[in-house]
Amino acid sequence: MNWPGLDRWLRLCQAARATDDPISWYEKLTKAYAEPHRHYHNQQHIAECLSEFTSARHLAQDPVAVELAVWFHDAFYDPKAGNNEERSAAMASNCLEASGLSPLGPAVHELIMATKAHLTEAGTDAALMVDVDLSILGQNAPRFSEYEAQIREEYHWVPRIIFNLKRAQILEGFLARQRIYATDFFAAKYEQNARGNLEASIRHLKVA
């Protein structure tokens, strides 16, 4: 899936009533998501998330804030860092402040931070944001397998036995939830497939 075009970004900035030049921020995001160490948290991921958000936009209480959060939620990504979401949220805040959109800052910050532990207690839009980010878990088998390979590549320096153990624990955490997806919309769309993907991946990780 291709990186979203400038036209979509410009429409979003127009809807938000940004006062700064939006093209410079689009260029910063384009460059960030094209960094060579990114194999999953890249332009493809944001394009897929935006596509998922488009299909569920009607669920958002503040669709402009949610879409901004989607664009920025992995703007900073270092697989060896523990503060990726915080730094991505800070980048979003800088953009919003420069664009005369400071009032949107707290909501966008909260939505980005919701993706750190994929918790949805912050409200309806946080639930939607997390479900969009987790939509990859429910994709068809070839795309899910590609995703798992992309994640492994981002952690290529981790010994396989350690990676497999930690990765299985993460996936088991999702599987242990009463429901992976907080919204009825995404649960109906992806819950069953996501559970099948997770179960298959965990089995593979434990024998590989």
Long-range contacts (C-beta under 8 A, 24 or more apart in sequence): 1-44, 1-47, 1-48, 1-51, 2-43, 2-47, 3-30, 3-33, 3-43, 3-44, 3-46, 3-47, 4-46, 4-47, 4-50, 8-50, 9-71, 12-64, 12-67, 12-68, 12-71, 13-99, 15-64, 16-64, 16-68, 16-99, 16-101, 16-104, 17-100, 17-101, 18-99, 18-100, 18-101, 19-99, 19-100, 20-98, 20-99, 20-100, 22-99, 25-95, 25-98, 25-99, 28-91, 29-71, 29-72, 29-75, 32-75, 32-76, 32-77, 33-74, 33-75, 35-77, 37-77, 37-78, 37-79, 37-154, 38-77, 38-154, 39-150, 39-151, 39-153, 39-154, 40-147, 40-150, 40-151, 40-153, 40-154, 41-74, 41-77, 41-154, 45-74, 45-136, 46-70, 46-71, 46-74, 48-135, 48-136, 49-73, 49-132, 49-133, 49-135, 52-132, 52-135, 53-128, 53-132, 56-128, 56-131, 56-132, 56-183, 56-185, 56-186, 59-124, 59-128, 59-183, 59-185, 60-124, 60-125, 60-128, 61-123, 61-124, 61-125, 62-107, 62-125, 64-104, 65-104, 65-107, 65-108, 65-111, 65-125, 66-111, 66-125, 66-128, 66-129, 66-132, 68-92, 68-96, 68-104, 68-108, 69-107, 69-108, 69-111, 69-112, 69-129, 70-129, 70-132, 72-108, 72-112, 73-111, 73-112, 73-115, 73-129, 73-133, 79-154, 79-155, 85-112, 85-113, 85-115, 85-116, 86-113, 88-112, 89-113, 118-174, 120-182, 127-182, 127-183, 128-182, 128-183, 130-182, 131-181, 131-182, 131-183, 131-185, 131-186, 132-186, 134-174, 134-180, 134-181, 134-186, 134-194, 135-186, 135-189, 135-190, 137-174, 137-180, 137-190, 137-194, 137-197, 137-198, 138-180, 138-181, 138-186, 138-189, 138-190, 138-191, 138-192, 138-193, 138-194, 138-197, 139-190, 139-193, 139-197, 140-193, 141-197, 141-200, 144-197, 144-201, 148-201, 160-208, 164-205, 164-206, 164-208, 165-205, 167-201, 167-205, 168-202, 168-205, 168-206, 171-198, 171-201, 171-202, 171-205, 172-198, 172-202, 174-198, 175-199, 175-202
